[in-house]
């Protein structure tokens, strides 16, 4: 077997195993609390999660949850005939207010421990 065939086989194997490591929304929701407590994720005024310090699966958790939040915000905006940005701002304000002390929030573009 040539080196090229071995490399191609290895690349194929690696590409097939990557999706198995991906999170689904339920797993992301389960991991959210730990990611926030450990300082990897924080709440932003726009109603979405932000990555405070990368590592682990923080970015993937934020992406999945933010997609779900956006879908819900869009639904609420349509149902109430208001702009998406207004729903995002209201949700962001509430999320920051509910954030427990010691976790991160973003204010004026900077991450702060509440």
Secondary structure, DSSP 8 states (H G I E B T S, - for coil): --HHHHHHHHHHHHHHHHHHH---HHHHHHHHHHHHHTTSEEE-TTSSEEESS--TTHHHHHHHHHHHHHHHHHHHHHHHT--HHHHHHHHHHHHHHH--TTSEEEETTEEEE-
